[in-house]
Amino acid sequence: MAQAATRARRPRSWKRTLIALAFLAPAAGLYGWLILGSFVRAIQYSFYDWNGVGEATFVGTKNYVDIFTNASKLVTLLHSFELMVFFTGGTLVLALAAAALTGHVARRRGGDLVRTVLFLPQVIPMAASAIGWSWIYSREGLVNQILDAVGLSGITRAWLGDTKTALVAIGFIGTWALLGITTMMLSSGITKIDQGLYEAARLDGANAWQEFRAVTLPGLRREIVVCATMTIIAALASFDIVYMTTQGGPARATMVPGVEVYFLAFSQQKVGAAAAMGIVLMAVVLLVIIPLQKLSSKD
């Protein structure tokens, strides 16, 4: 009877599988056409010299060789890694501190207001944020007004118009934009940590810093990896902040791969070179992200 029951269940199992595949097929087909198809075409275009309209000329790996031999294009990749210092390093440090502090404030009045203020940058459109920060960094903007008020008028400047400060200024915008979502994610992770661990640490005489280092940080490992992954991708693939504030200037001081791809494709009509830069950027992102994911999977 057991064998008969098993044989009876098999057709039902196959039927359910076929039904599930039938429902998945339209979405899978659309995904394959739009995403995977576009990816394959980008790889194909990267081996051609094409202006997007006329006849394409096969050039082999010339577009890739040009990326790694052209100093100006290599610098765009370097700029992305410099932005990682702010987008990832600065954001995670501030978010960890904010999550730890809001964890204490949440138990008091005003906790919801603090979380709302921290999350506010996440709900503001990046285009609007970039315009607002352009005003703040301008010659007559808020930053220079504050410096004038405290007697530091000698260092005032158009922060986004100076080759020495433009990239750093954009880095601070990225930190501000990403701080809210990372703080919320880390705050959520803190609530999952067993409170008994904190009580045990206090019984052992641990102070607040020792609790944070020995209990909070290990308990937030997975959340930290997720936040690091998200912010690294935001830094390496940054486009909107840079394009809306400086468009890669002044003198390419803030040019990043995402903006470079845009100008190559739509301003210079070098679709093949733009596709090659996009493929290289994707490879760089994967090379940075995959080790992080392996770190997260370790027990």
VOBA-1610 file (N, C-alpha, C; in pm, whole numbers, padded with zeros to 5 digits, always signed):
BEGIN
Met+00081-00121+00000Met+00000+00000+00000Met+00086+00127+00000Ala+00198+00119+00070Ala+00287+00235+00075Ala+00340+00268-00063Gln+00377+00162-00141Gln+00428+00185-00275Gln+00322+00244-00366Ala+00201+00195-00350Ala+00090+00248-00430Ala+00065+00396-00400Ala+00071+00428-00270Ala+00051+00568-00232Ala+00161+00657-00288Thr+00286+00606-00288Thr+00399+00682-00344Thr+00379+00707-00491Arg+00335+00600-00565Arg+00311+00615-00708Arg+00197+00713-00735Ala+00099+00718-00647Ala-00014+00810-00665Ala+00029+00955-00644Arg+00127+00974-00551Arg+00171+01110-00522Arg+00260+01166-00633Arg+00333+01080-00705Arg+00427+01128-00806Arg+00360+01207-00918Pro+00249+01157-00976Pro+00182+01237-01079Pro+00138+01374-01028Arg+00085+01376-00905Arg+00043+01505-00848Arg+00162+01598-00834Ser+00278+01544-00790Ser+00397+01627-00774Ser+00442+01684-00908Trp+00442+01601-01012Trp+00480+01650-01144Trp+00381+01753-01195Lys+00253+01732-01166Lys+00151+01825-01212Lys+00170+01962-01146Arg+00197+01960-01015Arg+00220+02087-00944Arg+00344+02157-00998Thr+00448+02080-01027Thr+00571+02139-01082Thr+00545+02205-01216Leu+00469+02136-01302Leu+00439+02192-01433Leu+00354+02318-01422Ile+00259+02317-01328Ile+00175+02436-01307Ile+00261+02553-01259Ala+00353+02523-01165Ala+00441+02629-01114Ala+00529+02686-01225Leu+00583+02597-01310Leu+00666+02641-01422Leu+00586+02724-01522Ala+00460+02686-01539Ala+00374+02762-01632Ala+00353+02905-01582Phe+00336+02920-01452Phe+00318+03054-01396Phe+00449+03134-01399Leu+00563+03065-01382Leu+00692+03132-01381Leu+00740+03169-01521Ala+00694+03097-01621Ala+00746+03114-01756Ala+00735+03258-01810Pro+00619+03327-01797Pro+00613+03464-01851Pro+00713+03559-01785Ala+00722+03553-01653Ala+00816+03641-01583Ala+00961+03605-01617Ala+00990+03472-01622Ala+01125+03429-01655Ala+01162+03468-01797Gly+01067+03456-01888Gly+01093+03496-02026Gly+01119+03645-02039Leu+01038+03726-01969Leu+01057+03871-01973Leu+01191+03909-01912Tyr+01226+03844-01800Tyr+01355+03871-01736Tyr+01470+03833-01830Gly+01459+03716-01892Gly+01565+03673-01983Gly+01581+03766-02101Trp+01467+03817-02153Trp+01473+03906-02269Trp+01530+04043-02232Leu+01482+04100-02121Leu+01523+04236-02085Leu+01660+04240-02017Ile+01686+04149-01925Ile+01808+04155-01845Ile+01920+04071-01907Leu+01896+03942-01919Leu+02001+03855-01972Leu+02030+03887-02119Gly+01924+03915-02195Gly+01944+03951-02336Gly+02026+04079-02350Ser+01994+04179-02268Ser+02070+04304-02272Ser+02216+04282-02232Phe+02237+04195-02133Phe+02373+04165-02089Phe+02453+04099-02203Val+02393+04004-02270Val+02461+03936-02381Val+02491+04035-02493Arg+02395+04124-02524Arg+02418+04223-02629Arg+02527+04321-02590Ala+02535+04357-02460Ala+02641+04447-02415Ala+02778+04384-02435Ile+02788+04255-02403Ile+02915+04185-02426Ile+02948+04186-02575Gln+02848+04161-02658Gln+02870+04161-02803Gln+02916+04299-02851Tyr+02847+04404-02809Tyr+02882+04539-02853Tyr+03021+04580-02808Ser+03067+04526-02696Ser+03197+04567-02641Ser+03313+04528-02732Phe+03289+04439-02826Phe+03394+04397-02920Phe+03382+04469-03055Tyr+03299+04573-03058Tyr+03279+04645-03184Tyr+03302+04795-03165Asp+03336+04860-03274Asp+03337+05006-03280Asp+03207+05046-03349Trp+03114+05103-03272Trp+02980+05130-03324Trp+02929+05261-03265Asn+02867+05340-03348Asn+02813+05468-03303Asn+02666+05459-03263Gly+02610+05337-03267Gly+02472+05318-03227Gly+02373+05328-03339Val+02418+05371-03459Val+02327+05388-03572Val+02380+05317-03696Gly+02504+05349-03734Gly+02560+05297-03858Gly+02610+05155-03845Glu+02697+05119-03937Glu+02752+04984-03941Glu+02859+04967-03834Ala+02856+04855-03765Ala+02953+04826-03660Ala+03076+04758-03719Thr+03193+04791-03662Thr+03320+04733-03707Thr+03380+04651-03594Phe+03409+04526-03622Phe+03468+04438-03519Phe+03610+04483-03490Val+03640+04507-03360Val+03773+04552-03319Val+03835+04459-03215Gly+03772+04348-03186Gly+03827+04255-03088Gly+03828+04313-02948Thr+03943+04301-02883Thr+03955+04348-02745Thr+04006+04491-02735Lys+04005+04566-02843Lys+04059+04701-02844Lys+03994+04790-02739Asn+03862+04779-02724Asn+03793+04863-02626Asn+03838+04832-02484Tyr+03862+04705-02455Tyr+03909+04667-02321Tyr+04054+04711-02300Val+04137+04694-02402Val+04277+04738-02391Val+04284+04887-02368Asp+04196+04961-02434Asp+04194+05106-02418Asp+04161+05147-02275Ile+04073+05072-02210Ile+04036+05104-02072Ile+04156+05090-01979Phe+04234+04983-01996Phe+04344+04956-01905Phe+04475+05022-01945Thr+04477+05088-02060Thr+04596+05161-02101Thr+04574+05312-02104Asn+04449+05353-02095Asn+04415+05495-02095Asn+04407+05544-01950Ala+04499+05630-01912Ala+04507+05674-01772Ala+04379+05742-01726Ser+04316+05820-01815Ser+04196+05893-01774Ser+04081+05799-01740Lys+04073+05683-01809Lys+03967+05587-01779Lys+04000+05506-01654Leu+04126+05477-01631Leu+04164+05408-01508Leu+04136+05495-01387Val+04155+05625-01402Val+04130+05717-01291Val+03982+05716-01252Thr+03892+05696-01349Thr+03750+05691-01314Thr+03722+05574-01220Leu+03789+05459-01243Leu+03774+05346-01151Leu+03831+05380-01014Leu+03944+05448-01013Leu+04005+05488-00886Leu+03913+05580-00807His+03844+05670-00878His+03750+05761-00811His+03639+05683-00740Ser+03594+05574-00803Ser+03489+05493-00741Ser+03537+05432-00610Phe+03661+05385-00609Phe+03716+05328-00486Phe+03738+05436-00379Glu+03769+05556-00422Glu+03780+05666-00326Glu+03644+05699-00266Leu+03540+05692-00348Leu+03405+05715-00295Leu+03364+05608-00195Met+03420+05486-00210Met+03390+05379-00115Met+03430+05416+00027Val+03534+05496+00042Val+03577+05539+00175Val+03463+05611+00246Phe+03389+05693+00171Phe+03278+05769+00229Phe+03148+05689+00226Phe+03115+05633+00110Phe+02988+05561+00095Phe+02982+05439+00187Thr+03094+05369+00203Thr+03095+05246+00282Thr+03155+05268+00420Gly+03281+05313+00423Gly+03348+05331+00552Gly+03280+05432+00641Gly+03263+05553+00590Gly+03200+05657+00671Gly+03056+05625+00708Thr+02981+05571+00612Thr+02841+05538+00638Thr+02827+05431+00744Leu+02909+05324+00737Leu+02897+05215+00834Leu+02936+05260+00974Val+03040+05340+00985Val+03082+05389+01118Val+02971+05473+01180Leu+02919+05567+01103Leu+02812+05654+01156Leu+02684+05575+01181Ala+02653+05481+01093Ala+02531+05403+01110Ala+02538+05313+01233Leu+02653+05253+01259Leu+02669+05172+01379Leu+02651+05256+01505Ala+02712+05375+01505Ala+02697+05463+01619Ala+02552+05508+01636Ala+02488+05545+01523Ala+02349+05590+01529Ala+02255+05477+01571Ala+02280+05355+01522Ala+02194+05242+01560Ala+02207+05211+01709Ala+02330+05218+01760Ala+02350+05192+01903Ala+02282+05298+01988Leu+02292+05424+01944Leu+02232+05533+02021Leu+02080+05530+02012Thr+02027+05506+01893Thr+01881+05503+01878Thr+01822+05383+01952Gly+01903+05279+01971Gly+01855+05166+02050Gly+01824+05206+02193His+01903+05299+02248His+01876+05350+02382His+01763+05453+02380Val+01763+05539+02277Val+01662+05644+02269Val+01524+05584+02244Ala+01520+05471+02172Ala+01391+05411+02135Ala+01307+05375+02257Arg+01376+05351+02367Arg+01301+05315+02488Arg+01249+05438+02561Arg+01277+05555+02506Arg+01231+05679+02567Arg+01142+05754+02469Arg+01088+05867+02516Arg+01005+05948+02428Arg+01092+06013+02322Gly+01043+06019+02200Gly+01118+06081+02091Gly+01193+05983+02004Gly+01189+05856+02038Gly+01263+05756+01961Gly+01214+05749+01817Asp+01082+05753+01796Asp+01027+05747+01660Asp+01069+05869+01578Leu+01077+05986+01643Leu+01118+06106+01572Leu+01262+06095+01525Val+01348+06041+01610Val+01490+06024+01573Val+01504+05932+01453Arg+01433+05821+01455Arg+01440+05727+01343Arg+01387+05789+01214Thr+01281+05868+01225Thr+01224+05934+01107Thr+01323+06032+01046Val+01388+06112+01131Val+01486+06210+01082Val+01602+06140+01013Leu+01649+06030+01071Leu+01761+05957+01013Leu+01724+05894+00879Phe+01599+05851+00867Phe+01555+05783+00744Phe+01512+05881+00635Leu+01495+06008+00671Leu+01442+06106+00576Leu+01519+06114+00445Pro+01655+06113+00445Pro+01726+06121+00317Pro+01690+06010+00220Gln+01645+05895+00271Gln+01615+05782+00184Gln+01489+05804+00103Val+01398+05889+00150Val+01272+05909+00080Val+01275+06033-00009Ile+01384+06110-00004Ile+01396+06227-00090Ile+01457+06183-00223Pro+01396+06216-00336Pro+01454+06179-00465Pro+01598+06228-00477Met+01685+06141-00531Met+01825+06176-00537Met+01850+06299-00622Ala+01770+06320-00726Ala+01785+06440-00808Ala+01762+06566-00725Ala+01658+06563-00642Ala+01629+06678-00556Ala+01740+06696-00452Ser+01789+06586-00397Ser+01897+06593-00299Ser+02022+06653-00361Ala+02054+06611-00483Ala+02174+06661-00550Ala+02164+06812-00575Ile+02047+06857-00616Ile+02028+07001-00639Ile+02043+07077-00508Gly+01982+07023-00401Gly+01993+07088-00271Gly+02138+07097-00223Trp+02211+06986-00237Trp+02352+06986-00196Trp+02437+07076-00285Ser+02401+07092-00410Ser+02474+07186-00497Ser+02462+07327-00443Trp+02344+07363-00394Trp+02327+07495-00333Trp+02408+07505-00203Ile+02404+07401-00123Ile+02476+07403+00005Ile+02626+07421-00017Tyr+02680+07358-00122Tyr+02824+07364-00150Tyr+02864+07484-00235Ser+02769+07564-00279Ser+02801+07675-00369Ser+02879+07784-00296Arg+02927+07883-00374Arg+03007+07991-00317Arg+02933+08066-00207Glu+02804+08083-00223Glu+02722+08153-00123Glu+02638+08055-00042Gly+02675+07930-00042Gly+02595+07827+00022Gly+02615+07818+00173Leu+02543+07722+00232Leu+02541+07708+00378Leu+02679+07675+00435Val+02755+07589+00368Val+02886+07551+00420Val+02975+07673+00434Asn+02982+07756+00330Asn+03066+07876+00336Asn+03012+07978+00434Gln+02881+07986+00449Gln+02823+08079+00547Gln+02864+08040+00690Ile+02864+07908+00718Ile+02906+07861+00850Ile+03054+07889+00872Leu+03136+07865+00769Leu+03279+07891+00781Leu+03306+08040+00803Asp+03231+08124+00733Asp+03245+08269+00755Asp+03208+08307+00897Ala+03103+08244+00949Ala+03054+08278+01083Ala+03154+08241+01192Val+03234+08138+01169Val+03330+08094+01272Val+03471+08145+01242Gly+03484+08238+01150Gly+03613+08299+01123Gly+03705+08222+01032Leu+03649+08132+00948Leu+03731+08052+00857Leu+03702+08088+00712Ser+03680+08216+00687Ser+03647+08260+00551Ser+03761+08235+00454Gly+03882+08217+00503Gly+03996+08196+00416Gly+03993+08064+00341Ile+03916+07967+00390Ile+03911+07837+00323Ile+03781+07816+00246Thr+03697+07919+00241Thr+03572+07905+00166Thr+03603+07894+00016Arg+03519+07824-00052Arg+03536+07801-00197Arg+03408+07741-00253Ala+03403+07729-00383Ala+03295+07652-00446Ala+03337+07506-00438Trp+03286+07435-00340Trp+03338+07303-00305Trp+03325+07202-00418Leu+03221+07213-00496Leu+03203+07122-00610Leu+03274+07171-00736Gly+03330+07291-00730Gly+03400+07346-00844Gly+03550+07344-00829Asp+03600+07289-00719Asp+03743+07281-00692Asp+03787+07136-00713Thr+03890+07116-00794Thr+03935+06979-00823Thr+03985+06906-00699Lys+04027+06980-00596Lys+04080+06917-00475Lys+03972+06872-00378Thr+03855+06933-00387Thr+03750+06905-00288Thr+03622+06845-00347Ala+03609+06846-00478Ala+03481+06806-00539Ala+03447+06661-00508Leu+03544+06570-00521Leu+03514+06428-00498Leu+03482+06402-00351Val+03554+06469-00262Val+03526+06454-00118Val+03387+06506-00086Ala+03350+06618-00147Ala+03216+06674-00124Ala+03108+06578-00169Ile+03128+06514-00284Ile+03031+06414-00330Ile+03029+06294-00235Gly+03144+06257-00181Gly+03149+06147-00085Gly+03063+06173+00037Phe+03064+06297+00086Phe+02980+06331+00201Phe+02831+06327+00165Ile+02797+06364+00041Ile+02658+06353-00002Ile+02614+06207+00000Gly+02700+06118-00049Gly+02668+05976-00048Gly+02651+05921+00092Thr+02738+05965+00183Thr+02725+05921+00323Thr+02591+05964+00381Trp+02554+06089+00355Trp+02426+06141+00404Trp+02309+06062+00345Ala+02317+06032+00214Ala+02206+05964+00147Ala+02189+05821+00195Leu+02297+05753+00229Leu+02292+05611+00266Leu+02280+05589+00416Leu+02299+05693+00494Leu+02301+05675+00640Leu+02168+05624+00693Gly+02056+05673+00641Gly+01926+05635+00694Gly+01896+05488+00679Ile+01910+05434+00557Ile+01874+05295+00533Ile+01968+05200+00607Thr+02098+05234+00613Thr+02191+05148+00685Thr+02164+05151+00835Thr+02129+05266+00888Thr+02097+05275+01030Thr+01974+05191+01063Met+01872+05197+00978Met+01752+05118+01001Met+01782+04968+00998Met+01865+04926+00904Met+01899+04784+00894Met+01977+04737+01016Leu+02071+04819+01061Leu+02150+04781+01178Leu+02067+04788+01305Ser+01977+04884+01313Ser+01889+04893+01430Ser+01800+04770+01439Ser+01750+04725+01323Ser+01669+04603+01321Ser+01751+04484+01367Gly+01878+04478+01325Gly+01964+04368+01368Gly+01991+04368+01517Ile+02004+04487+01574Ile+02030+04497+01719Ile+01913+04441+01799Thr+01790+04463+01750Thr+01675+04412+01824Thr+01670+04259+01827Lys+01741+04194+01733Lys+01742+04047+01728Lys+01848+03984+01818Ile+01938+04066+01870Ile+02043+04013+01957Ile+01984+03979+02093Asp+02018+03862+02145Asp+01967+03817+02274Asp+02011+03913+02384Gln+01912+03971+02452Gln+01943+04067+02559Gln+02018+04002+02675Gly+02006+03870+02685Gly+02080+03800+02791Gly+02230+03814+02774Leu+02277+03831+02651Leu+02420+03850+02628Leu+02468+03982+02686Tyr+02385+04085+02673Tyr+02421+04214+02731Tyr+02423+04206+02884Glu+02322+04136+02940Glu+02317+04123+03086Glu+02437+04046+03138Ala+02477+03941+03065Ala+02595+03865+03106Ala+02720+03950+03099Ala+02730+04033+02995Ala+02846+04121+02982Ala+02852+04222+03096Arg+02736+04276+03134Arg+02734+04372+03245Arg+02773+04305+03377Leu+02727+04181+03396Leu+02764+04109+03518Leu+02914+04084+03525Asp+02977+04073+03407Asp+03123+04054+03403Asp+03198+04185+03413Gly+03125+04295+03428Gly+03189+04424+03446Gly+03219+04498+03318Ala+03159+04461+03207Ala+03186+04526+03079Ala+03122+04664+03075Asn+03195+04761+03019Asn+03137+04894+03000Asn+03066+04899+02865Ala+03015+05018+02830Ala+02936+05030+02708Ala+03017+04996+02583Trp+03143+05042+02577Trp+03227+05012+02461Trp+03257+04863+02452Gln+03285+04801+02564Gln+03314+04657+02563Gln+03191+04576+02523Glu+03073+04619+02567Glu+02949+04553+02523Glu+02932+04564+02372Phe+02958+04683+02321Phe+02944+04706+02177Phe+03041+04619+02098Arg+03164+04612+02145Arg+03267+04538+02072Arg+03250+04387+02084Ala+03208+04339+02201Ala+03202+04194+02224Ala+03065+04134+02194Val+02959+04213+02198Val+02824+04160+02178Val+02758+04215+02051Thr+02755+04349+02040Thr+02682+04410+01929Thr+02747+04381+01794Leu+02876+04406+01782Leu+02943+04387+01653Leu+02934+04242+01603Pro+02966+04142+01687Pro+02951+04004+01636Pro+02807+03969+01599Gly+02712+04024+01676Gly+02571+03995+01648Gly+02520+04060+01521Leu+02590+04163+01475Leu+02548+04236+01355Leu+02629+04199+01232Arg+02703+04090+01237Arg+02793+04058+01126Arg+02719+04049+00994Arg+02610+03975+00991Arg+02536+03959+00864Arg+02479+04092+00817Glu+02423+04171+00909Glu+02368+04301+00870Glu+02477+04395+00820Ile+02593+04389+00882Ile+02705+04474+00838Ile+02748+04435+00698Val+02752+04305+00670Val+02791+04259+00536Val+02689+04306+00432Val+02561+04298+00466Val+02457+04344+00373Val+02471+04494+00348Cys+02490+04570+00454Cys+02507+04716+00438Cys+02633+04748+00359Ala+02741+04675+00386Ala+02866+04697+00312Ala+02846+04666+00163Thr+02776+04557+00135Thr+02749+04521-00005Thr+02669+04630-00075Met+02566+04678-00009Met+02480+04780-00069Met+02556+04910-00093Thr+02636+04953+00004Thr+02708+05080-00010Thr+02824+05069-00108Ile+02889+04953-00115Ile+02997+04934-00213Ile+02942+04942-00355Ile+02828+04876-00378Ile+02765+04884-00510Ile+02726+05027-00542Ala+02675+05099-00442Ala+02636+05239-00463Ala+02757+05324-00500Ala+02874+05295-00440Ala+02995+05372-00470Ala+03050+05338-00607Leu+03062+05209-00637Leu+03122+05166-00763Leu+03033+05199-00882Ala+02902+05189-00864Ala+02809+05214-00973Ala+02742+05351-00962Ser+02803+05442-00890Ser+02742+05573-00868Ser+02723+05648-01000Phe+02610+05711-01014Phe+02581+05789-01134Phe+02501+05914-01101Asp+02386+05894-01036Asp+02293+06006-01019Asp+02353+06122-00941Ile+02420+06093-00828Ile+02477+06200-00747Ile+02580+06278-00827Val+02670+06206-00893Val+02778+06271-00967Val+02723+06349-01086Tyr+02633+06287-01161Tyr+02581+06353-01280Tyr+02503+06480-01245Met+02425+06475-01139Met+02341+06590-01104Met+02420+06702-01037Thr+02537+06674-00983Thr+02614+06778-00914Thr+02728+06833-00997Thr+02807+06746-01060Thr+02927+06793-01131Thr+02939+06742-01274Gln+02863+06639-01310Gln+02875+06574-01441Gln+03019+06529-01469Gly+03089+06490-01363Gly+03224+06440-01378Gly+03332+06545-01367Gly+03296+06671-01363Gly+03394+06779-01353Gly+03423+06815-01209Pro+03504+06915-01186Pro+03576+06994-01286Pro+03701+06921-01334Ala+03730+06930-01461Ala+03849+06868-01520Ala+03854+06717-01491Arg+03737+06651-01497Arg+03723+06506-01474Arg+03765+06465-01333Ala+03764+06558-01240Ala+03806+06528-01103Ala+03707+06438-01031Thr+03583+06434-01079Thr+03481+06348-01016Thr+03423+06247-01115Met+03491+06226-01226Met+03440+06132-01326Met+03446+05989-01271Val+03334+05919-01279Val+03322+05780-01233Val+03274+05694-01349Pro+03291+05562-01341Pro+03255+05478-01456Pro+03112+05494-01505Gly+03016+05509-01414Gly+02878+05523-01457Gly+02856+05644-01545Val+02913+05757-01507Val+02900+05880-01586Val+02982+05868-01714Glu+03099+05803-01705Glu+03181+05781-01824Glu+03107+05699-01928Val+03038+05594-01885Val+02959+05512-01977Val+02852+05597-02045Tyr+02786+05681-01969Tyr+02680+05767-02025Tyr+02736+05860-02133Phe+02846+05927-02104Phe+02902+06021-02202Phe+02959+05949-02324Leu+03022+05832-02303Leu+03074+05756-02416Leu+02961+05716-02511Ala+02849+05671-02453Ala+02740+05620-02536Ala+02657+05731-02600Phe+02624+05836-02524Phe+02526+05934-02572Phe+02586+06067-02617Ser+02707+06097-02575Ser+02770+06221-02619Ser+02874+06196-02727Gln+02952+06090-02711Gln+03058+06060-02807Gln+03019+05951-02907Gln+02902+05893-02891Gln+02852+05788-02980Gln+02951+05671-02993Lys+03013+05636-02883Lys+03104+05521-02880Lys+03037+05410-02798Val+02941+05345-02860Val+02861+05245-02789Val+02947+05126-02748Gly+03037+05084-02834Gly+03124+04971-02802Gly+03213+04999-02682Ala+03274+05118-02679Ala+03360+05155-02567Ala+03278+05167-02438Ala+03155+05220-02449Ala+03068+05231-02331Ala+03030+05093-02279Ala+03000+05000-02370Ala+02965+04864-02328Ala+03084+04797-02259Ala+03205+04817-02313Ala+03324+04758-02251Ala+03346+04814-02111Met+03328+04944-02096Met+03344+05004-01962Met+03240+04950-01866Gly+03118+04929-01914Gly+03014+04872-01829Gly+03046+04730-01787Ile+03100+04649-01877Ile+03136+04511-01843Ile+03251+04510-01742Val+03349+04596-01761Val+03460+04605-01664Val+03408+04647-01528Leu+03316+04744-01525Leu+03259+04788-01397Leu+03186+04674-01328Met+03110+04597-01403Met+03040+04482-01345Met+03138+04382-01287Ala+03248+04357-01358Ala+03349+04262-01310Ala+03413+04312-01181Val+03440+04442-01174Val+03499+04500-01053Val+03404+04486-00935Val+03275+04513-00960Val+03175+04499-00852Val+03171+04355-00801Leu+03171+04259-00891Leu+03166+04118-00851Leu+03292+04078-00774Leu+03408+04126-00819Leu+03534+04092-00750Leu+03536+04145-00607Val+03468+04256-00584Val+03464+04313-00449Val+03355+04249-00365Ile+03240+04218-00428Ile+03122+04173-00353Ile+03129+04024-00317Ile+03179+03941-00406Ile+03179+03796-00382Ile+03255+03758-00255Pro+03374+03813-00229Pro+03440+03780-00100Pro+03358+03821+00021Leu+03285+03932+00010Leu+03198+03974+00121Leu+03088+03873+00146Gln+03030+03821+00040Gln+02924+03722+00056Gln+02976+03595+00119Lys+03098+03555+00086Lys+03157+03437+00148Lys+03182+03461+00297Leu+03220+03583+00331Leu+03239+03619+00473Leu+03108+03608+00548Ser+02998+03651+00484Ser+02868+03646+00550Ser+02820+03503+00569Ser+02857+03412+00478Ser+02809+03274+00486Ser+02882+03190+00590Lys+02993+03241+00640Lys+03068+03166+00741Lys+02996+03172+00875Asp+02999+03062+00948Asp+02933+03059+01080Asp+03024+03124+01183
//
